Amino acid sequence: MELEQIGEYAFILGVVIAVIAGFAVNYLGAFAGWVPLVLIILGILVGLLNIKDKETTPFLIAAIALLATGAISAFREIDSVVDPLGTVLSNIFGNIAVFVAPAAVIVAVVAIYKLAMRS
């Protein structure tokens, strides 16, 4: 299996885990602490294996949007209309933020390194 394919599977798995954990947060029990760790590891793999030079800027812009969305709890306001949809959405986007953050850090550090080496 090629490294790029591993990165693709890591991305798919990260998104699936983020969504499932967002729905099942009350049922994870002892596994709840493992979800962020797994998402961080998968995010590192995605950052190392998936993002190419030409994808750096669009990825970092998308990562900023996702991280900002994951950091707010505005989705919880939806609970007043459709309970517990807002909480579930907030949990999902929070998990996606945990998944994307390490990938964004790696891509940003690599971009800064490449910029510094051009000088």
Buried (B, 14 or more C-beta within 10 A) or exposed (E): EEEEEBBBBBBEBBBEBBBBBBEBBEEEEEEEEEBBEBBBBBBBBBBBBBBEEEEBEEBBEEBEEBBEBBEEEEBBEBBEEEEBEBBBBBBBBBBBBBBBBBBBBBBBEBBEEEEEEEE
